[in-house]
Amino acid sequence: MSQNLVSLALSNDDLAALDAALATVEEKLAGLIELSVEQRRNLSKMGDKSEAFCRQALILLAENRQIIPPGLDLSEAEHDLRSLDQLRPRFTRLRRLAANADDTEMALGSDILDFALDGYAVAKVIGKGAALETMKEAMSARYTRRRSEPPKA
């Protein structure tokens, strides 16, 4: 018996609503950026301990604005912190949804492959024919092992 890890049934209306919801998310988060690998590597990263330090530093600087040199924009840093606080719970939800989507995609593919392998095994045992030969050729491409050539003397 084939596995069945997941079974989804989405109507055309469901898919249209999903597409509309995703379009809204994309529209509302149009300001998100994509960093290059080099940019990611070179950025200072704020972890839990440094976040606490940053929050304290912003409070201290807000209470002592007179010591801030003109080149430092406290308002922008405070704005960034508010944005982070607003978006972080939503990003967590998006990451969880994306992880579930990845797992579901993998499970659907696994269900399909498992069924196809079971069906192929049954077809091999039961009979021959043009359809089976076509299936064998297609499957042989997946399972063909390339033999390494013996070393030449």
C-alpha positions in Angstrom: 0.0 0.0 0.0 1.3 3.4 -0.9 2.0 6.1 1.6 -0.3 9.1 1.9 1.4 11.7 4.1 -0.8 14.6 2.9 -4.0 15.1 1.0 -5.1 18.6 0.0 -8.2 19.6 -1.9 -8.2 23.3 -2.9 -11.0 24.6 -5.1 -10.4 27.2 -7.8 -12.0 29.8 -5.4 -9.6 28.7 -2.7 -6.6 29.1 -5.1 -7.9 32.5 -6.3 -8.3 33.7 -2.7 -4.8 32.4 -1.8 -3.3 34.2 -4.8 -5.1 37.4 -3.8 -3.9 37.1 -0.2 -0.3 36.5 -1.4 -0.6 39.5 -3.7 -1.6 41.6 -0.7 1.3 40.3 1.4 3.7 41.1 -1.5 2.2 44.6 -1.9 2.3 45.4 1.8 5.9 44.1 2.1 7.2 45.7 -1.1 9.8 47.5 1.0 11.6 44.2 1.9 15.1 44.0 0.5 17.3 41.2 -0.8 20.9 41.2 0.3 23.7 39.7 -1.7 25.9 37.0 -0.1 28.7 39.6 0.2 26.4 42.1 1.9 25.2 39.4 4.4 28.7 38.4 5.1 29.8 42.0 5.8 26.9 43.2 7.9 27.0 43.6 11.7 24.4 41.1 13.0 22.2 41.9 16.0 21.7 38.8 18.2 19.8 38.6 21.5 22.6 40.1 23.6 23.4 42.8 21.2 19.7 43.6 20.9 19.5 44.3 24.6 22.5 46.6 24.3 21.0 48.4 21.3 17.7 49.0 23.1 19.5 50.4 26.1 21.8 52.6 23.9 18.8 54.1 22.1 17.1 54.9 25.5 20.3 56.5 26.8 20.8 58.5 23.6 17.1 59.6 23.6 17.5 60.9 27.1 20.8 62.7 26.2 20.1 64.0 22.7 22.6 66.8 23.2 25.6 64.4 23.0 24.5 62.9 19.6 26.7 64.2 16.8 24.9 65.6 13.7 25.9 62.5 11.6 23.9 60.1 13.8 20.2 59.9 13.1 18.5 58.7 16.3 15.1 59.1 14.8 16.0 56.6 12.0 17.4 54.1 14.5 14.2 54.4 16.6 12.1 54.0 13.5 14.1 50.9 12.6 13.5 49.4 16.1 9.8 50.1 15.9 9.7 48.4 12.4 11.6 45.4 13.7 9.2 45.1 16.7 6.2 45.4 14.4 7.4 42.9 11.8 9.2 40.3 13.8 6.0 38.4 14.8 4.8 38.4 11.2 8.2 37.2 10.0 8.0 34.3 12.4 4.6 33.4 11.1 5.8 33.7 7.5 8.9 31.5 8.2 6.6 28.8 9.9 4.3 28.9 6.9 7.2 28.7 4.4 8.6 25.7 6.4 5.2 24.0 6.3 4.9 24.7 2.6 8.4 23.1 2.0 7.4 20.1 4.1 4.1 19.7 2.3 5.7 20.0 -1.1 8.2 17.3 -0.1 5.4 15.0 1.2 3.3 15.4 -1.9 6.3 14.6 -4.1 7.1 11.6 -1.9 3.5 10.3 -2.0 3.5 10.6 -5.8 6.9 8.9 -6.2 5.9 6.1 -3.8 2.7 5.5 -5.7 4.5 5.5 -9.0 7.1 3.0 -7.8 4.4 0.7 -6.5 2.4 1.0 -9.7 5.5 0.3 -11.8 6.3 -2.8 -9.7 2.8 -4.1 -10.2 2.9 -3.3 -13.9 6.2 -5.2 -14.2 4.7 -8.3 -12.6 1.4 -8.3 -14.4 2.2 -7.7 -18.0 4.0 -6.4 -20.9 3.0 -3.9 -23.5 3.9 -0.6 -25.2 2.8 1.5 -22.2 4.9 -0.7 -19.9 7.9 -0.5 -22.2 7.6 3.3 -22.3 7.3 3.4 -18.5 10.4 1.2 -18.2 12.4 3.5 -20.4 11.4 6.5 -18.4 12.1 4.8 -15.1 15.4 3.4 -16.3 16.7 6.9 -16.7 16.0 7.6 -13.1 17.7 4.4 -11.8 20.5 3.9 -14.3 23.8 3.6 -12.5 26.7 4.9 -14.4 29.5 2.5 -14.3 32.9 3.9 -13.9 35.3 2.8 -16.6 38.1 0.6 -15.4 41.4 2.4 -15.3 43.4 2.0 -18.5 46.7 0.2 -18.1 
